[in-house]
Amino acid sequence: MGAVMVKVNAVTKDYRMGKIKVPALRGVDLTIASGEMVAIMGPSGSGKSTLMNILGCLDRPTSGRYELDGEEVSQKSDRQLADIRNRKIGFIFQSFNLFPQLTALENVELPLIYRGLATGVRRARAEAALVRLGLKERLHHRPQELSGGQQQRVAIARAVAAEPEVVLADEPTGALDSRSGEEILAVFQELHAQGITVIMVTHDPNVACHCERILRLADGVIVADDQVRQEDYLVAQEVLAALPVPVEVEGDAQA
């Protein structure tokens, strides 16, 4: 195992519903190496979304310790957590979370504004990320003018333009057809090959087998931590290898 990117020790998370304490995580221990590609699976209510929120510095554990890239972040202030998210983490969501009034280029550029980058620098970085994801001809299109697969590519470009060390993806193929989903998984494989740590929540075992490792949660605890079977991983790689590099396809955008 290489350098440790994520280290979670005895993390719990409780929520309050009136006077009732509802435990979402019940003592999670987890280590993810830098550059790993990991899937988190579990039924509804298992705690996977809560765990992702903590890993993404969107929430703090009730108890326990969380280190991100060697930095203890469990009890940081809101301002400090926001700074860590901005510097180290890229988020990708099932619903894309694009601003409908902004173009693809403006959506990707927006988070870079908060990093204090000069206008020319952030515009060049945003454009390069979109071109890299096959959207050279869609820079100035708004989300409603793009297909679902294109919108997700914009969301990925937004996440990677900031050059994060960790990409967190929550059901990134859940709103896509199977073909678009495979193309998006190919993009994640490229990020993984570049050494970016990729952690994704998915309910789909066909998506999970594209990762190297699968964590399974139930009732707030990790009940399995398995390496993906080599034969399943190789089959998944063959499927992705057969896909063309994402390019503009005539009629790909929604009418």
ZIHUDA-V162488 format. One record per pair of residues at least 4 apart in sequence whose ideal C-beta (glycine too) atoms are under 7 Angstrom apart, sorted by the first residue. I is the first residue (numbers start at 1). J is the second residue. D is the distance in Angstrom with one decimal. If there is no record, write none. Layout:
i = <I & I>
j = <J & J>
d = <D & D>
//
This chain:
i = <1 & 2 & 2 & 2 & 3 & 3 & 4 & 4 & 5 & 5 & 5 & 5 & 5 & 5 & 5 & 6 & 6 & 6 & 6 & 6 & 7 & 7 & 8 & 8 & 8 & 8 & 9 & 9 & 9 & 10 & 10 & 10 & 11 & 11 & 11 & 11 & 11 & 11 & 12 & 12 & 12 & 12 & 12 & 12 & 12 & 12 & 13 & 13 & 13 & 13 & 13 & 13 & 14 & 14 & 14 & 14 & 14 & 15 & 15 & 16 & 17 & 23 & 24 & 24 & 24 & 25 & 25 & 25 & 25 & 26 & 26 & 26 & 27 & 28 & 28 & 28 & 30 & 32 & 32 & 32 & 32 & 34 & 35 & 35 & 36 & 36 & 36 & 37 & 37 & 37 & 37 & 37 & 38 & 38 & 38 & 38 & 39 & 39 & 39 & 39 & 39 & 39 & 40 & 40 & 40 & 40 & 40 & 40 & 40 & 41 & 41 & 41 & 41 & 41 & 42 & 42 & 42 & 42 & 42 & 42 & 43 & 46 & 46 & 46 & 47 & 47 & 47 & 48 & 48 & 48 & 49 & 49 & 50 & 51 & 51 & 52 & 52 & 52 & 52 & 53 & 53 & 54 & 54 & 54 & 55 & 55 & 56 & 56 & 56 & 56 & 57 & 57 & 57 & 57 & 57 & 60 & 60 & 61 & 61 & 64 & 65 & 65 & 66 & 66 & 67 & 67 & 67 & 68 & 68 & 68 & 69 & 69 & 73 & 73 & 76 & 76 & 76 & 77 & 78 & 79 & 80 & 81 & 82 & 83 & 84 & 85 & 86 & 86 & 88 & 88 & 88 & 89 & 89 & 89 & 90 & 90 & 90 & 90 & 90 & 91 & 91 & 92 & 92 & 92 & 92 & 92 & 92 & 93 & 93 & 93 & 94 & 94 & 94 & 94 & 94 & 95 & 96 & 96 & 96 & 97 & 98 & 98 & 98 & 98 & 98 & 99 & 100 & 100 & 100 & 102 & 102 & 102 & 102 & 103 & 103 & 103 & 103 & 103 & 104 & 104 & 104 & 104 & 104 & 104 & 104 & 105 & 105 & 105 & 105 & 105 & 105 & 106 & 107 & 107 & 108 & 108 & 108 & 108 & 108 & 108 & 108 & 109 & 109 & 109 & 109 & 111 & 111 & 112 & 112 & 112 & 112 & 112 & 112 & 113 & 115 & 117 & 117 & 118 & 119 & 120 & 121 & 122 & 123 & 124 & 125 & 125 & 126 & 126 & 127 & 127 & 128 & 129 & 129 & 129 & 129 & 130 & 130 & 130 & 130 & 131 & 131 & 133 & 133 & 133 & 133 & 133 & 134 & 134 & 134 & 134 & 134 & 135 & 135 & 135 & 135 & 136 & 137 & 138 & 138 & 141 & 141 & 143 & 145 & 146 & 146 & 146 & 146 & 146 & 147 & 147 & 147 & 147 & 148 & 148 & 148 & 148 & 149 & 149 & 149 & 149 & 149 & 150 & 150 & 150 & 151 & 152 & 152 & 152 & 152 & 153 & 153 & 154 & 155 & 156 & 156 & 157 & 159 & 159 & 160 & 160 & 160 & 165 & 165 & 166 & 166 & 167 & 167 & 167 & 168 & 169 & 169 & 170 & 171 & 171 & 172 & 172 & 173 & 173 & 173 & 173 & 176 & 176 & 176 & 177 & 178 & 179 & 180 & 181 & 182 & 182 & 182 & 182 & 183 & 183 & 183 & 184 & 185 & 185 & 185 & 185 & 186 & 186 & 186 & 187 & 188 & 188 & 189 & 189 & 189 & 190 & 191 & 191 & 192 & 192 & 202 & 202 & 204 & 205 & 208 & 209 & 209 & 209 & 209 & 210 & 211 & 212 & 212 & 212 & 213 & 213 & 213 & 214 & 214 & 215 & 215 & 216 & 216 & 216 & 217 & 217 & 217 & 218 & 228 & 228 & 229 & 230 & 231 & 232 & 233 & 234 & 235 & 236 & 237 & 238 & 248>
j = <33 & 33 & 34 & 35 & 33 & 34 & 31 & 33 & 32 & 33 & 34 & 69 & 165 & 166 & 197 & 30 & 31 & 32 & 55 & 68 & 31 & 67 & 28 & 29 & 30 & 66 & 29 & 64 & 65 & 27 & 29 & 64 & 25 & 28 & 54 & 61 & 64 & 66 & 23 & 25 & 26 & 27 & 61 & 62 & 63 & 64 & 24 & 25 & 50 & 54 & 61 & 62 & 21 & 22 & 23 & 24 & 62 & 22 & 24 & 21 & 22 & 220 & 47 & 50 & 220 & 47 & 50 & 51 & 220 & 219 & 220 & 221 & 221 & 51 & 221 & 222 & 222 & 36 & 38 & 197 & 199 & 197 & 195 & 197 & 197 & 212 & 213 & 188 & 192 & 198 & 211 & 212 & 199 & 211 & 213 & 215 & 200 & 202 & 208 & 211 & 214 & 215 & 48 & 51 & 52 & 199 & 201 & 215 & 217 & 202 & 203 & 208 & 214 & 216 & 46 & 47 & 48 & 216 & 217 & 218 & 218 & 217 & 218 & 219 & 51 & 217 & 220 & 52 & 201 & 217 & 53 & 201 & 54 & 55 & 217 & 56 & 168 & 170 & 201 & 58 & 59 & 59 & 61 & 66 & 168 & 199 & 85 & 89 & 91 & 168 & 73 & 81 & 84 & 85 & 89 & 74 & 75 & 66 & 74 & 74 & 72 & 74 & 73 & 74 & 71 & 72 & 73 & 73 & 84 & 88 & 88 & 165 & 81 & 84 & 80 & 81 & 84 & 81 & 82 & 83 & 84 & 85 & 86 & 87 & 88 & 89 & 114 & 115 & 164 & 165 & 166 & 164 & 166 & 168 & 159 & 160 & 162 & 164 & 167 & 159 & 168 & 155 & 156 & 159 & 167 & 169 & 172 & 97 & 155 & 170 & 170 & 171 & 172 & 174 & 175 & 175 & 151 & 152 & 155 & 155 & 107 & 143 & 151 & 154 & 155 & 107 & 142 & 143 & 144 & 106 & 107 & 110 & 142 & 107 & 139 & 140 & 141 & 142 & 108 & 130 & 135 & 138 & 139 & 141 & 154 & 109 & 126 & 127 & 130 & 139 & 140 & 110 & 154 & 158 & 126 & 129 & 130 & 154 & 157 & 158 & 161 & 113 & 122 & 123 & 126 & 158 & 162 & 117 & 122 & 125 & 126 & 161 & 162 & 122 & 162 & 121 & 122 & 122 & 123 & 124 & 125 & 126 & 127 & 128 & 129 & 161 & 130 & 161 & 131 & 139 & 132 & 133 & 157 & 160 & 161 & 135 & 139 & 154 & 157 & 135 & 136 & 153 & 156 & 157 & 187 & 246 & 153 & 245 & 246 & 247 & 248 & 139 & 150 & 153 & 154 & 248 & 248 & 146 & 150 & 145 & 146 & 151 & 253 & 150 & 151 & 154 & 253 & 254 & 151 & 252 & 253 & 254 & 152 & 175 & 176 & 180 & 153 & 176 & 180 & 183 & 184 & 154 & 252 & 253 & 155 & 156 & 172 & 176 & 184 & 157 & 246 & 158 & 159 & 160 & 187 & 161 & 164 & 167 & 164 & 167 & 191 & 196 & 197 & 197 & 199 & 191 & 196 & 198 & 199 & 198 & 200 & 201 & 201 & 202 & 184 & 200 & 181 & 184 & 185 & 207 & 180 & 181 & 184 & 181 & 182 & 183 & 184 & 185 & 186 & 239 & 240 & 243 & 187 & 243 & 246 & 188 & 189 & 207 & 210 & 240 & 190 & 240 & 243 & 191 & 192 & 198 & 193 & 210 & 240 & 194 & 196 & 198 & 196 & 198 & 207 & 208 & 208 & 209 & 214 & 228 & 232 & 233 & 236 & 236 & 228 & 227 & 228 & 233 & 226 & 227 & 228 & 226 & 228 & 222 & 225 & 222 & 223 & 224 & 221 & 222 & 223 & 223 & 232 & 233 & 233 & 234 & 235 & 236 & 237 & 238 & 239 & 240 & 241 & 242 & 252>
d = <4.5 & 4.8 & 5.2 & 6.1 & 6.7 & 4.5 & 5.9 & 6.0 & 5.6 & 6.3 & 4.2 & 5.7 & 6.7 & 6.3 & 4.7 & 6.6 & 6.8 & 4.0 & 6.3 & 6.3 & 5.3 & 4.3 & 5.5 & 6.2 & 4.1 & 5.4 & 5.9 & 5.8 & 4.5 & 5.2 & 6.5 & 4.3 & 5.8 & 4.6 & 6.6 & 4.4 & 3.5 & 6.2 & 6.7 & 5.3 & 6.1 & 5.7 & 6.2 & 4.9 & 4.8 & 5.7 & 4.6 & 4.2 & 5.2 & 6.7 & 5.4 & 5.2 & 5.1 & 6.7 & 5.2 & 6.9 & 4.7 & 4.7 & 6.0 & 6.1 & 5.6 & 5.7 & 5.0 & 4.2 & 5.7 & 5.0 & 5.6 & 6.3 & 4.7 & 7.0 & 3.9 & 5.2 & 6.6 & 6.4 & 6.6 & 5.9 & 6.6 & 5.2 & 5.7 & 6.5 & 6.7 & 5.7 & 4.7 & 5.9 & 5.9 & 6.2 & 6.4 & 7.0 & 4.3 & 4.4 & 4.7 & 5.3 & 5.0 & 5.7 & 4.8 & 6.4 & 5.6 & 5.6 & 3.8 & 4.2 & 4.8 & 7.0 & 5.0 & 6.6 & 6.9 & 6.7 & 4.9 & 4.9 & 6.6 & 6.3 & 6.7 & 5.8 & 6.1 & 5.2 & 3.1 & 6.9 & 4.6 & 5.9 & 3.6 & 5.9 & 7.0 & 4.2 & 5.2 & 6.6 & 5.7 & 5.2 & 4.3 & 6.4 & 5.2 & 5.0 & 6.4 & 6.8 & 6.7 & 6.2 & 6.9 & 6.0 & 6.0 & 6.1 & 5.5 & 4.3 & 4.2 & 5.4 & 5.6 & 6.2 & 6.3 & 6.5 & 6.8 & 5.6 & 6.3 & 4.9 & 5.9 & 4.4 & 5.1 & 5.1 & 6.6 & 6.1 & 6.7 & 6.2 & 5.7 & 6.9 & 6.4 & 5.5 & 5.6 & 4.7 & 6.3 & 5.3 & 7.0 & 5.2 & 6.7 & 6.5 & 6.4 & 6.0 & 6.9 & 6.0 & 3.8 & 5.0 & 6.9 & 7.0 & 6.3 & 6.6 & 6.5 & 6.4 & 6.3 & 6.2 & 5.6 & 4.9 & 5.8 & 5.9 & 5.8 & 4.9 & 6.1 & 5.3 & 5.2 & 6.3 & 3.1 & 5.8 & 6.2 & 3.8 & 4.5 & 6.0 & 5.5 & 5.3 & 5.7 & 5.2 & 6.5 & 4.2 & 5.1 & 4.9 & 6.9 & 5.2 & 5.9 & 3.9 & 6.6 & 4.3 & 5.3 & 6.7 & 4.6 & 6.0 & 4.8 & 6.7 & 5.0 & 4.4 & 6.1 & 6.1 & 6.5 & 5.8 & 6.4 & 5.4 & 6.2 & 3.8 & 4.9 & 7.0 & 7.0 & 6.9 & 6.7 & 4.8 & 6.3 & 5.8 & 6.6 & 6.0 & 6.2 & 5.5 & 5.7 & 5.7 & 4.7 & 6.0 & 5.6 & 6.2 & 6.5 & 4.5 & 6.4 & 6.4 & 5.8 & 5.8 & 3.9 & 5.8 & 6.0 & 6.5 & 4.9 & 4.5 & 5.3 & 6.9 & 5.3 & 6.1 & 4.1 & 6.3 & 5.7 & 4.9 & 3.7 & 6.3 & 6.5 & 6.3 & 6.3 & 6.6 & 6.5 & 4.6 & 4.1 & 7.0 & 6.1 & 6.2 & 6.3 & 6.1 & 6.2 & 6.2 & 6.5 & 5.1 & 6.6 & 5.3 & 6.2 & 6.4 & 6.2 & 6.6 & 3.9 & 5.7 & 4.1 & 4.3 & 5.8 & 7.0 & 4.9 & 6.9 & 4.7 & 4.4 & 6.2 & 5.1 & 6.5 & 6.0 & 6.7 & 6.9 & 3.2 & 5.0 & 6.4 & 6.7 & 6.5 & 5.8 & 6.7 & 6.9 & 4.7 & 6.2 & 6.1 & 4.2 & 5.6 & 5.4 & 5.9 & 3.8 & 5.0 & 6.9 & 5.6 & 6.9 & 7.0 & 5.4 & 5.5 & 5.3 & 6.5 & 5.9 & 5.3 & 6.1 & 6.5 & 5.8 & 3.3 & 6.1 & 6.8 & 6.6 & 6.6 & 6.6 & 6.6 & 6.4 & 6.6 & 6.3 & 5.4 & 6.3 & 6.7 & 6.4 & 6.7 & 6.2 & 5.7 & 5.9 & 6.6 & 5.7 & 6.9 & 7.0 & 6.6 & 6.9 & 6.4 & 4.5 & 6.7 & 6.1 & 5.7 & 5.0 & 5.4 & 6.9 & 3.9 & 4.9 & 6.0 & 6.0 & 6.0 & 6.0 & 3.6 & 5.5 & 6.7 & 5.7 & 4.0 & 4.5 & 6.5 & 6.7 & 6.5 & 6.7 & 6.4 & 6.5 & 6.6 & 6.3 & 6.7 & 6.0 & 7.0 & 6.0 & 5.7 & 6.8 & 6.5 & 6.6 & 5.0 & 6.2 & 6.7 & 4.6 & 5.2 & 6.7 & 6.3 & 5.5 & 6.3 & 6.8 & 5.7 & 6.6 & 4.5 & 5.8 & 6.5 & 5.2 & 4.4 & 5.5 & 6.7 & 6.3 & 5.0 & 5.4 & 4.4 & 6.5 & 5.1 & 4.5 & 6.2 & 6.7 & 5.8 & 7.0 & 6.9 & 5.7 & 6.5 & 5.2 & 6.2 & 5.6 & 5.4 & 7.0 & 5.4 & 4.1 & 6.9 & 5.8 & 6.9 & 4.7 & 5.6 & 4.7 & 6.8 & 6.2 & 6.5 & 6.4 & 6.4 & 6.4 & 6.7 & 6.6 & 6.0 & 6.6 & 6.6>
//
